[in-house]
Amino acid sequence: MVKERPERGVQAALRLLAARIRDDVRPAEAVTLACELAVAHLGVAGAALRTLRRGAAAGCRARAGEPAAPAVRRPLVHQGEVYGVFSFYAPPRGCGLDTYVDQLAPMVAALVLREELRRRGDQVVAAREAERHRLRRDLHDGLGGNLASIRLRLETAADLLVHEPRGRRLVADAARTAAGINAEIRSVIDDLRPPDLAEAGLAGALVRLAARHDGSGTEVRARVPRRLRALHPAVEVAAYRIAAEGLTNALRHAAARTVQLGVWTSATALRLDIADDGQGRPPRRPLGLGIASMARRAEEVGGTLRILPRTDLPHGTLVRALLPGGTV
């Protein structure tokens, strides 16, 4: 076997690393690949890497090859901060360790910072969802219950005012006002957590949603797995609301014969598509409130929303939401 010259080995490893690292790569995959390429191209017997954040372990370790003495350790330093430690086992003289580590440090720093940003985003989403759950409970058990009680007492009082028609009308009006406010509160509660989600889960709720929109002159099809793993409640609400708004927009504006609601999942993401075979979106048409609302809901949970032309048909529009799909 002909060994690579040190600089060629380092550059080959870095080129392969850059080619195989994607925007959505997991930190564990990236650091494992960095270790494997060090063994394959730098000639070391083994390599190990652990990431750090402000001196504390960031929960990401990888190893490749065989540990063997001697071990040489190099910190991964970017802009004055240590983001990891790379250990090389039995490295040959002049194999380019320092060059490899120097070039690798910015990538590892970006991965660590992105993971930290993702964790903080998850914490914000979890806090927001907890607050929504508390608000929903308080509205249902507190204000909603009290208003229902007031309405019932007002209705009873109206029944007792047999000989006071004016008073009876005033009390009956007050009872109707209380009933209207209670209905508005129920609407707010349902918006915080749609009843279909609680009853049927995300998969069942999306199928019900498509069925409710079907039969309006446009065929609405649902391509949804029978069962979806449990996602964060905020992500499920966002997916449901985006689907509802997307179907409404398609039926209202697309002049389509068919609209398809589709869901696909991976280990890290949920993809939601609303595709129609309508007239397509005019290129200069400004974004409406519905699309802005869908985009905002996706962004709130760390996702994205795109409006695309259909590529499988000569016309039509595809609304695609990509949402984080980690389990609860």
Order of alpha helices (4+ residues) and beta strands (2+ residues): alpha-alpha-beta-beta-beta-beta-alpha-alpha-alpha-alpha-beta-alpha-beta-beta-alpha-beta-beta
